[in-house]
Amino acid sequence: MPRPCVPPPVPLAPPLSALLRQYAAGSALTCEPVDQGLLNRGYRLCTTRGRYFLKHHFDPDTADPAAIARQHRATQRLADLGVPVAPPLTGRDGRTVAVVGGHAYALHPWVEGRHRHGGQLTTGQCARLGALLGAVHACLERVMPPKGRTRPATGPHPVKSADPDDTFALIDDLLAHVRRRRPLDTFDELARYRLLERRALLEQHTDRRPPPGGPVGWVHGDFHPFNLLYRGDAPAAIVDWDRLGVQPRAEEAVRAAAIFFVRPVGTLDLPKVRAYARAYRRAAGATPSELAAAVHRVWWERLNDFWMLRWHYERGDTRADPQFPAASALVVWWTREYDAVCGAFAE
C-alpha cells in the first residue's frame, strides 16, 4: 500500500559516539549501511564488543518512541515464547529506544542469515513459513493485552475497501503523468499499458467490491522476504516490527503469500501457496472461509492499488520500480485464475 513519506535513498551517518555511550556496546570500529528495505535506515555496526544492527526509525508513521518501545516489548515477549525474533538491547537508562538529535534509534544483536524468496523454498519449507506466521498471530494474541487494542478483537475491520470511482480518477491522473514524459522509456510504456489494462479490468468487476474485512487481531504488519532472515533452512529472525498493529489476520497471510510466492512472470506458485496456507490455518486457528474472504479483499486491494506508480511519478522515487512488472502482471493473472487462487488458500 502507498506510504505517505519516504526517506531519502542516501542515508546520513548516525551519531555513533552519542549512541554507543547509551549502551554497553564498546566503541565503533565499522558502520555500513544495509541497503535492503524501502523504509527506515539500518546499519551493520561492528564495535569492540561485537556486531550489531543499528536501526534508525526514520519513517514518520512509526518513529514515535512510545510506539517503538511497545514493539520492543512485544518482540521480547515473543522471544520468550520461542518465536524467532531479535529483541533490542537495553540502554544504560533501562530503555530500548535511544533518542539523539530528535531521531529515534534502536540497537539489536546482529543476526547472521539471508533472505529467501518463495522460489528458493521447498514445499515443506513453505509449510513451515505458513506455520511460522500462524504462530506469530497466535502468540501475539497471548502477549498483547486486549486493552492495548485499537480495534475490537472480533467483528469486521472498519476500514472500507477501495472505491472504484477514486481508482478511475487516480488512473486518469497517472496516465497524465505518463503523457507528460518525454521521451517515454520502457517503464513508461509498461505503466501506460498496465494502467489502461487495469481500467478495463476494473470496469468489468466494479460490482465485486468487498464488504468490511474479517476478524482482526495483532499482526506483524509487513511480513515479506526482506523481513525474514534464514540461517540454513530454518527461519532465524523476523525483523522490522514497525507496522505491528490490529488488522485482519488472514489478510496479512494472503498479502505475504502474494509477495513470497509470486513468480517473475506475475503468477503465483499455487502448490506452494497451498502448503503454506494449510499450515497457516492450523497454526492460527483460521477457517477456510476466513481465508477465502481475505483472498477476495486482497485481490480487490491489488486491483485498485498503484503505490509503485505513485512513488515513481508523484515522488520521483524509483526504488520500487523493479517490483512493478511482476506485481502488475499478478493482478491480471489473479483475476483470470480467481477460483484457483481461492482454492489454494482455502482447500
Kinemage of the C-alpha trace (Angstrom):
@kinemage 1
@onewidth
@group {chain A} dominant
@subgroup {mainchain}
@vectorlist {calphas} color= white
{ca met a 1} P 0.000 0.000 0.000
{ca pro a 2} L 1.243 3.582 -0.551
{ca arg a 3} L 3.005 5.215 2.364
{ca pro a 4} L 2.939 8.979 2.682
{ca cys a 5} L 6.568 9.717 3.366
{ca val a 6} L 9.724 8.144 2.004
{ca pro a 7} L 13.231 8.738 3.381
{ca pro a 8} L 15.966 9.893 1.035
{ca pro a 9} L 17.692 6.926 -0.611
{ca val a 10} L 21.138 8.003 0.625
{ca pro a 11} L 21.366 7.591 4.428
{ca leu a 12} L 23.172 10.030 6.656
{ca ala a 13} L 25.821 8.794 9.080
{ca pro a 14} L 24.317 8.042 12.505
{ca pro a 15} L 25.733 9.758 15.621
{ca leu a 16} L 27.656 6.677 16.753
{ca ser a 17} L 29.598 8.170 19.652
{ca ala a 18} L 26.488 9.615 21.285
{ca leu a 19} L 24.517 6.430 20.665
{ca leu a 20} L 27.098 3.970 21.930
{ca arg a 21} L 27.521 5.962 25.115
{ca gln a 22} L 23.945 4.931 25.905
{ca tyr a 23} L 24.793 1.204 25.576
{ca ala a 24} L 27.467 -1.041 26.983
{ca ala a 25} L 28.405 -1.932 23.403
{ca gly a 26} L 32.003 -0.748 23.157
{ca ser a 27} L 33.462 1.651 20.603
{ca ala a 28} L 32.627 1.688 16.909
{ca leu a 29} L 35.037 0.012 14.501
{ca thr a 30} L 32.957 -0.053 11.299
{ca cys a 31} L 29.456 1.047 10.329
{ca glu a 32} L 27.992 0.083 6.954
{ca pro a 33} L 24.508 0.872 5.624
{ca val a 34} L 22.232 -2.077 4.993
{ca asp a 35} L 20.700 -1.298 1.613
{ca gln a 36} L 17.767 -3.719 1.615
{ca gly a 37} L 14.369 -2.360 2.543
{ca leu a 38} L 12.391 0.693 1.449
{ca leu a 39} L 11.656 2.462 4.724
{ca asn a 40} L 13.775 3.378 7.724
{ca arg a 41} L 17.550 3.032 7.747
{ca gly a 42} L 19.708 0.223 9.024
{ca tyr a 43} L 23.420 -0.211 9.634
{ca arg a 44} L 25.703 -3.152 10.205
{ca leu a 45} L 27.748 -1.987 13.165
{ca cys a 46} L 30.947 -3.605 14.400
{ca thr a 47} L 32.311 -2.453 17.772
{ca thr a 48} L 34.957 -3.549 20.225
{ca arg a 49} L 32.208 -5.618 21.923
{ca gly a 50} L 30.654 -7.371 18.928
{ca arg a 51} L 28.396 -6.980 15.908
{ca tyr a 52} L 25.045 -5.229 15.953
{ca phe a 53} L 22.224 -3.976 13.773
{ca leu a 54} L 21.592 -0.289 14.351
{ca lys a 55} L 18.164 0.863 13.244
{ca his a 56} L 17.274 4.482 12.624
{ca his a 57} L 13.488 4.764 12.912
{ca phe a 58} L 13.022 7.371 10.224
{ca asp a 59} L 9.524 6.765 8.848
{ca pro a 60} L 7.308 9.442 10.483
{ca asp a 61} L 4.395 6.999 10.630
{ca thr a 62} L 6.232 4.689 13.029
{ca ala a 63} L 9.002 6.755 14.640
{ca asp a 64} L 7.203 7.636 17.881
{ca pro a 65} L 9.447 6.410 20.742
{ca ala a 66} L 6.480 5.139 22.767
{ca ala a 67} L 5.214 3.081 19.827
{ca ile a 68} L 8.714 1.733 19.186
{ca ala a 69} L 9.040 0.738 22.848
{ca arg a 70} L 5.730 -1.133 22.578
{ca gln a 71} L 7.079 -3.035 19.573
{ca his a 72} L 10.217 -3.861 21.534
{ca arg a 73} L 8.220 -5.234 24.467
{ca ala a 74} L 6.196 -7.364 22.061
{ca thr a 75} L 9.288 -8.871 20.442
{ca gln a 76} L 10.807 -9.688 23.815
{ca arg a 77} L 7.625 -11.483 24.863
{ca leu a 78} L 7.529 -13.334 21.566
{ca ala a 79} L 11.154 -14.377 22.056
{ca asp a 80} L 10.209 -15.753 25.465
{ca leu a 81} L 7.630 -17.949 23.685
{ca gly a 82} L 10.220 -19.240 21.225
{ca val a 83} L 9.316 -17.104 18.198
{ca pro a 84} L 12.479 -16.300 16.190
{ca val a 85} L 12.943 -12.567 16.675
{ca ala a 86} L 15.833 -10.266 17.615
{ca pro a 87} L 14.759 -8.078 20.562
{ca pro a 88} L 16.745 -4.858 21.016
{ca leu a 89} L 19.406 -4.232 23.612
{ca thr a 90} L 18.576 -2.230 26.707
{ca gly a 91} L 20.482 1.000 27.235
{ca arg a 92} L 22.109 2.228 30.434
{ca asp a 93} L 18.898 4.086 31.272
{ca gly a 94} L 16.840 0.892 31.061
{ca arg a 95} L 15.206 1.876 27.775
{ca thr a 96} L 15.383 0.192 24.385
{ca val a 97} L 14.911 3.396 22.365
{ca ala a 98} L 17.714 5.960 22.161
{ca val a 99} L 16.743 9.466 21.047
{ca val a 100} L 19.636 11.576 19.745
{ca gly a 101} L 19.159 14.879 17.993
{ca gly a 102} L 15.423 14.300 17.799
{ca his a 103} L 15.850 10.965 15.993
{ca ala a 104} L 14.941 7.541 17.398
{ca tyr a 105} L 17.378 4.606 17.232
{ca ala a 106} L 17.491 1.028 18.485
{ca leu a 107} L 20.412 -1.376 18.763
{ca his a 108} L 19.801 -5.063 18.030
{ca pro a 109} L 22.120 -8.069 18.058
{ca trp a 110} L 23.357 -8.840 14.569
{ca val a 111} L 21.602 -11.925 13.178
{ca glu a 112} L 23.659 -13.819 10.635
{ca gly a 113} L 21.391 -15.010 7.864
{ca arg a 114} L 19.969 -14.328 4.439
{ca his a 115} L 16.643 -13.524 2.889
{ca arg a 116} L 14.902 -16.244 0.886
{ca his a 117} L 12.123 -15.824 -1.657
{ca gly a 118} L 9.444 -18.462 -2.055
{ca gly a 119} L 11.137 -19.740 -5.190
{ca gln a 120} L 14.071 -20.781 -3.011
{ca leu a 121} L 11.877 -22.765 -0.601
{ca thr a 122} L 10.806 -26.377 -0.860
{ca thr a 123} L 7.152 -27.240 -0.404
{ca gly a 124} L 7.936 -28.376 3.138
{ca gln a 125} L 9.679 -25.095 3.890
{ca cys a 126} L 6.646 -23.229 2.543
{ca ala a 127} L 4.504 -25.097 5.040
{ca arg a 128} L 6.966 -24.122 7.764
{ca leu a 129} L 6.663 -20.497 6.670
{ca gly a 130} L 2.875 -20.604 6.944
{ca ala a 131} L 3.099 -22.246 10.349
{ca leu a 132} L 5.520 -19.542 11.464
{ca leu a 133} L 3.174 -16.712 10.519
{ca gly a 134} L 0.274 -18.550 12.115
{ca ala a 135} L 2.325 -18.916 15.307
{ca val a 136} L 3.150 -15.214 15.230
{ca his a 137} L -0.533 -14.329 15.098
{ca ala a 138} L -1.441 -16.827 17.817
{ca cys a 139} L 1.410 -15.733 20.096
{ca leu a 140} L 0.656 -12.040 19.608
{ca glu a 141} L -2.828 -12.731 20.939
{ca arg a 142} L -1.166 -14.062 24.092
{ca val a 143} L 1.372 -11.313 24.662
{ca met a 144} L -0.533 -8.197 23.605
{ca pro a 145} L -3.114 -7.122 26.202
{ca pro a 146} L -6.669 -6.664 24.914
{ca lys a 147} L -6.784 -3.162 26.431
{ca gly a 148} L -3.978 -2.208 24.065
{ca arg a 149} L -6.087 -2.910 21.000
{ca thr a 150} L -7.014 -0.079 18.709
{ca arg a 151} L -9.986 -2.098 17.417
{ca pro a 152} L -12.180 -4.876 18.798
{ca ala a 153} L -10.717 -8.367 18.736
{ca thr a 154} L -13.677 -9.727 16.800
{ca gly a 155} L -16.009 -8.433 14.147
{ca pro a 156} L -15.266 -6.772 10.830
{ca his a 157} L -12.433 -4.388 10.172
{ca pro a 158} L -13.973 -0.897 9.935
{ca val a 159} L -11.871 0.391 7.025
{ca lys a 160} L -13.824 0.349 3.774
{ca ser a 161} L -12.410 -1.295 0.686
{ca ala a 162} L -11.181 0.842 -2.195
{ca asp a 163} L -13.803 2.879 -4.037
{ca pro a 164} L -13.501 2.188 -7.782
{ca asp a 165} L -14.560 5.763 -8.610
{ca asp a 166} L -11.486 7.015 -6.743
{ca thr a 167} L -9.357 4.461 -8.591
{ca phe a 168} L -10.628 5.590 -12.009
{ca ala a 169} L -9.654 9.164 -11.109
{ca leu a 170} L -6.212 8.005 -9.972
{ca ile a 171} L -5.681 6.049 -13.192
{ca asp a 172} L -6.504 9.169 -15.230
{ca asp a 173} L -4.059 11.200 -13.155
{ca leu a 174} L -1.256 8.651 -13.558
{ca leu a 175} L -1.882 8.414 -17.300
{ca ala a 176} L -1.495 12.198 -17.449
{ca his a 177} L 1.857 11.855 -15.692
{ca val a 178} L 2.943 9.306 -18.291
{ca arg a 179} L 1.819 11.504 -21.189
{ca arg a 180} L 3.978 14.357 -19.913
{ca arg a 181} L 7.114 12.225 -20.010
{ca arg a 182} L 9.391 12.891 -22.977
{ca pro a 183} L 10.839 10.683 -24.231
{ca leu a 184} L 8.978 7.647 -22.931
{ca asp a 185} L 11.212 4.902 -21.587
{ca thr a 186} L 10.358 1.218 -21.196
{ca phe a 187} L 8.952 1.776 -17.700
{ca asp a 188} L 6.611 4.484 -19.007
{ca glu a 189} L 5.430 2.214 -21.816
{ca leu a 190} L 4.695 -0.625 -19.396
{ca ala a 191} L 2.993 1.739 -16.945
{ca arg a 192} L 0.679 3.090 -19.658
{ca tyr a 193} L -0.172 -0.424 -20.854
{ca arg a 194} L -0.932 -1.669 -17.341
{ca leu a 195} L -2.990 1.426 -16.431
{ca leu a 196} L -5.229 1.023 -19.475
{ca glu a 197} L -5.473 -2.711 -18.845
{ca arg a 198} L -6.350 -2.183 -15.198
{ca arg a 199} L -9.036 0.359 -16.039
{ca ala a 200} L -10.696 -2.160 -18.339
{ca leu a 201} L -10.478 -4.879 -15.667
{ca leu a 202} L -11.957 -2.630 -13.024
{ca glu a 203} L -14.823 -1.665 -15.316
{ca gln a 204} L -15.636 -5.376 -15.635
{ca his a 205} L -15.534 -6.032 -11.868
{ca thr a 206} L -16.895 -2.894 -10.165
{ca asp a 207} L -19.778 -4.958 -8.738
{ca arg a 208} L -17.356 -7.183 -6.789
{ca arg a 209} L -16.293 -4.582 -4.236
{ca pro a 210} L -15.965 -6.488 -0.932
{ca pro a 211} L -17.643 -5.654 2.387
{ca pro a 212} L -15.601 -4.827 5.525
{ca gly a 213} L -12.966 -7.411 6.420
{ca gly a 214} L -12.944 -10.421 8.688
{ca pro a 215} L -11.826 -10.994 12.286
{ca val a 216} L -8.971 -8.775 13.393
{ca gly a 217} L -6.041 -9.411 15.702
{ca trp a 218} L -2.478 -8.334 16.310
{ca val a 219} L -0.300 -8.775 13.215
{ca his a 220} L 3.315 -8.127 12.228
{ca gly a 221} L 2.044 -5.722 9.589
{ca asp a 222} L 4.818 -6.114 6.998
{ca phe a 223} L 5.633 -9.811 6.654
{ca his a 224} L 7.671 -10.374 3.470
{ca pro a 225} L 11.031 -11.867 2.395
{ca phe a 226} L 13.139 -8.834 3.353
{ca asn a 227} L 11.763 -9.005 6.898
{ca leu a 228} L 12.630 -12.662 7.479
{ca leu a 229} L 16.167 -13.964 7.865
{ca tyr a 230} L 17.089 -17.606 7.309
{ca arg a 231} L 20.068 -19.447 8.720
{ca gly a 232} L 20.428 -22.516 6.552
{ca asp a 233} L 16.944 -23.949 6.017
{ca ala a 234} L 15.414 -22.546 9.205
{ca pro a 235} L 13.976 -19.081 9.930
{ca ala a 236} L 16.424 -17.251 12.208
{ca ala a 237} L 14.640 -13.953 12.869
{ca ile a 238} L 11.553 -11.984 11.894
{ca val a 239} L 12.608 -8.338 11.794
{ca asp a 240} L 11.069 -4.878 11.301
{ca trp a 241} L 8.041 -4.758 13.579
{ca asp a 242} L 7.245 -1.119 12.810
{ca arg a 243} L 3.786 -1.963 11.448
{ca leu a 244} L 2.707 -4.029 14.462
{ca gly a 245} L -0.989 -3.381 14.911
{ca val a 246} L -4.517 -4.706 14.883
{ca gln a 247} L -5.639 -5.727 11.399
{ca pro a 248} L -7.469 -8.616 9.707
{ca arg a 249} L -5.086 -11.505 10.343
{ca ala a 250} L -5.966 -13.632 7.324
{ca glu a 251} L -5.330 -10.702 5.008
{ca glu a 252} L -1.751 -10.484 6.257
{ca ala a 253} L -1.358 -14.182 5.426
{ca val a 254} L -2.648 -13.616 1.879
{ca arg a 255} L -0.554 -10.485 1.286
{ca ala a 256} L 2.578 -12.269 2.470
{ca ala a 257} L 1.938 -15.206 0.153
{ca ala a 258} L 1.409 -12.854 -2.782
{ca ile a 259} L 4.917 -11.499 -2.172
{ca phe a 260} L 6.741 -14.691 -1.234
{ca phe a 261} L 5.271 -16.857 -3.993
{ca val a 262} L 4.942 -14.503 -6.964
{ca arg a 263} L 6.970 -15.657 -9.962
{ca pro a 264} L 8.846 -13.180 -12.192
{ca val a 265} L 6.185 -13.602 -14.892
{ca gly a 266} L 3.470 -12.482 -12.457
{ca thr a 267} L 1.842 -15.774 -11.435
{ca leu a 268} L 1.606 -17.448 -8.036
{ca asp a 269} L 3.156 -20.831 -7.324
{ca leu a 270} L -0.134 -22.358 -6.206
{ca pro a 271} L 1.192 -25.713 -4.888
{ca lys a 272} L 3.491 -23.777 -2.546
{ca val a 273} L 0.668 -21.403 -1.617
{ca arg a 274} L -1.500 -24.400 -0.742
{ca ala a 275} L 1.125 -25.895 1.579
{ca tyr a 276} L 1.728 -22.509 3.201
{ca ala a 277} L -1.983 -21.759 3.665
{ca arg a 278} L -2.840 -25.143 5.180
{ca ala a 279} L -0.076 -24.774 7.747
{ca tyr a 280} L -1.103 -21.196 8.487
{ca arg a 281} L -4.737 -22.182 9.085
{ca arg a 282} L -3.715 -24.919 11.518
{ca ala a 283} L -1.323 -22.697 13.475
{ca ala a 284} L -3.558 -19.612 13.573
{ca gly a 285} L -6.864 -21.432 14.009
{ca ala a 286} L -8.229 -19.708 10.892
{ca thr a 287} L -11.109 -21.192 8.907
{ca pro a 288} L -11.137 -21.818 5.153
{ca ser a 289} L -13.953 -19.276 4.745
{ca glu a 290} L -11.857 -16.666 6.554
{ca leu a 291} L -9.002 -17.236 4.098
{ca ala a 292} L -11.349 -17.163 1.096
{ca ala a 293} L -12.789 -13.812 2.207
{ca ala a 294} L -9.257 -12.491 2.735
{ca val a 295} L -8.271 -13.586 -0.773
{ca his a 296} L -11.163 -11.568 -2.178
{ca arg a 297} L -10.286 -8.446 -0.207
{ca val a 298} L -6.598 -8.583 -1.070
{ca trp a 299} L -7.414 -9.236 -4.734
{ca trp a 300} L -9.630 -6.140 -4.742
{ca glu a 301} L -6.951 -4.189 -2.945
{ca arg a 302} L -4.389 -5.144 -5.600
{ca leu a 303} L -6.844 -4.359 -8.395
{ca asn a 304} L -7.189 -0.801 -7.067
{ca asp a 305} L -3.626 -0.237 -5.873
{ca phe a 306} L -0.956 1.771 -7.695
{ca trp a 307} L 1.546 2.577 -4.958
{ca met a 308} L 4.585 1.715 -7.089
{ca leu a 309} L 3.484 4.067 -9.865
{ca arg a 310} L 2.670 6.788 -7.345
{ca trp a 311} L 6.144 6.532 -5.901
{ca his a 312} L 7.625 6.723 -9.404
{ca tyr a 313} L 5.554 9.572 -10.868
{ca glu a 314} L 4.399 11.608 -7.870
{ca arg a 315} L 7.521 11.376 -5.704
{ca gly a 316} L 10.274 10.623 -8.167
{ca asp a 317} L 11.238 7.588 -6.065
{ca thr a 318} L 12.219 4.644 -8.281
{ca arg a 319} L 13.276 2.110 -5.662
{ca ala a 320} L 10.137 0.007 -6.127
{ca asp a 321} L 10.384 0.010 -9.944
{ca pro a 322} L 11.952 -3.494 -10.195
{ca gln a 323} L 8.889 -4.943 -8.441
{ca phe a 324} L 6.390 -3.390 -10.850
{ca pro a 325} L 6.481 -5.835 -13.815
{ca ala a 326} L 5.662 -8.934 -11.735
{ca ala a 327} L 3.279 -7.148 -9.362
{ca ser a 328} L 1.260 -5.547 -12.149
{ca ala a 329} L 1.073 -8.800 -14.119
{ca leu a 330} L -0.042 -10.668 -10.989
{ca val a 331} L -3.247 -8.644 -10.740
{ca val a 332} L -4.266 -9.660 -14.253
{ca trp a 333} L -3.404 -13.316 -13.727
{ca trp a 334} L -5.107 -13.376 -10.300
{ca thr a 335} L -8.315 -12.015 -11.830
{ca arg a 336} L -8.276 -14.697 -14.523
{ca glu a 337} L -7.395 -17.504 -12.081
{ca tyr a 338} L -9.512 -16.226 -9.193
{ca asp a 339} L -11.128 -19.571 -8.353
{ca ala a 340} L -7.825 -21.432 -8.415
{ca val a 341} L -6.215 -18.873 -6.100
{ca cys a 342} L -9.130 -19.114 -3.660
{ca gly a 343} L -8.864 -22.872 -3.729
{ca ala a 344} L -5.145 -22.808 -2.935
{ca phe a 345} L -5.768 -20.739 0.196
{ca ala a 346} L -8.985 -22.330 1.404
{ca glu a 347} L -8.907 -26.025 0.469
